Amino acid sequence: MKSGFVNIVGNPNVGKSTLMNLLVGERISIATFKAQTTRHRIMGIVNTEDAQIVFSDTPGVLRPNYKMQEAMLTFSESALQDADVLLYMTDVVETADKHTDFLAKVRKMKVPVLVLINKIDLSDQASVEKLVTAWHEALPDAEIAPISAKARFGVDGVMRRIKELLPDAPPYFERDALTDKPARFFVTEIIREKILLYYDKEVPYAVEVAVESFEEKKNSIHIRAVIYVERESQKGIIIGHQGVALKKVATEARHSLERFFQKRIYLETYVRVDKDWRNNDRRLEAFGYKDI
């Protein structure tokens, strides 16, 4: 039996969440066109007859501007500590000198490291070959694999290599487990995803979502969720004229939640102001950013 933790790290907006969802075969991580969509470390578990692979998606590596981003960076760095296989994800735009401090920590790791150069469908062969050479120089002990998560090119090869590299070990989770996160977590993520998709500029990044009640019945789930913002002006933007914007977000979220849970969803959403929550230790702990 093979079993182990395969942790995905890298900078924002290089396609980590898309790859995670492909590898797990389920929609576990938010995958939007906007950077910094993943805020927490999210595990997705794949069970086969002879292996259990615990994939872990992490927030993008970035220079923190406030306490929430400091917590996000801590989640990413924690993935370096318990990995049995590390996937460092980059793309055809990013260069190896962007986050030298983080790469220095990756270079010291004793476990197998795979550098995945994503979005090669947006480049040409000569440019990709130059990137492969550059990444070999930056991480000499790593294996380099050009892929396109969006086009599903090279993903099966990555999965085969992961299985080869996993250590012999018993499973860490029950065989029917899909993730380590509770149902409420995915409610907040799906609502936040819709906000990221439908609002511009800084507003989505000043938003957090909390589930106040989650009542599951045989064929339905009744959910009450609160969308927190930092300023009154942001509250007005989220709600929109005569509540139209908030209604759109809630409707789209409800549809996605019904697909996710395979049950009828009754969703109530409210918007509240929680001034400067991204720099408030108490609020960050309540939102799950201080649990490592």
Phi, psi and omega in degrees: 000132175251143181202145179176172181263125177246105188257135182255121178232168179151181182281164178298150169068028175256003175097022182298315183293323177298316178296316180304313181295324177293316182292321181281330182082012178221160180273087184264316185255147171298132177228097177238177180281355184263146179288161175062032179284324178276123181249338183241169172272121188241127180259140172231131191249128178247124179247129172238182182298326186237013182204154168231119181249121180257097179280148181222116175268140184233160174300155178294147178287125183207165176274116187294138175252345177205175190296326178298318179291330174298317178295321178298318179295324177297321176301316180296316181292330178295333180291342177281341188274329185241014182285138167267331172220134180249129172256111175263115186257134177224189177215189187279356178261321186287147176248162187288349184264012185288318181228076186295324181296315180293319179296327177298323177291321178296321182298333182274354184291146182262356180264163178299136178239127174249122174267118182255114178268102186273166174068033181292345176292347179262008184227189177238167188299318182297318180293320179295320179298323176295320178294320178301316178297316181297318180288329173297323179289322182287321181229082188299331183270356183275155169268140183249131181224110173289133182218170167224102181296320181298319180270001181062025180274126176084353184291320179297323178295321177298316180298318179298318181293322177301313181299323178293327185272345182298142176284159172286122183193155174287161179294148180270336183233166175301150187294339180262006181286142178251326182204166177267356184269146177284167182301321182301326180300317183287335172297311181296321181293319181292320177295317180295326177300316180296323178295319177298326182283327193253353180238152187257166169058226189280338188307311182299330183280346176265009185254139168227153182236137177230143177265117179276328177211144181217099184248109184262130176243183185301314186242004184208163175227130178255121187236136172240118184236144179245131175261117180263136174232172185263339184221156179300322180298324178291325177299316179297322180293316181298317181289317180078173181296122180057027175077011186295316184295314180296322179297321179296314179299314182296320180294313179295320178296318180299317179299316180294321178295323178294322176292321183291312185268347182059039177216162173292133182246131171248111189242124172250132179234142179225157180239130178228152177266127175230090192305126172058038183296334182292345178244015183253113184302318182296315181291322178297321177296318179296328180273002173092018181266000183236032187255023178241000000 
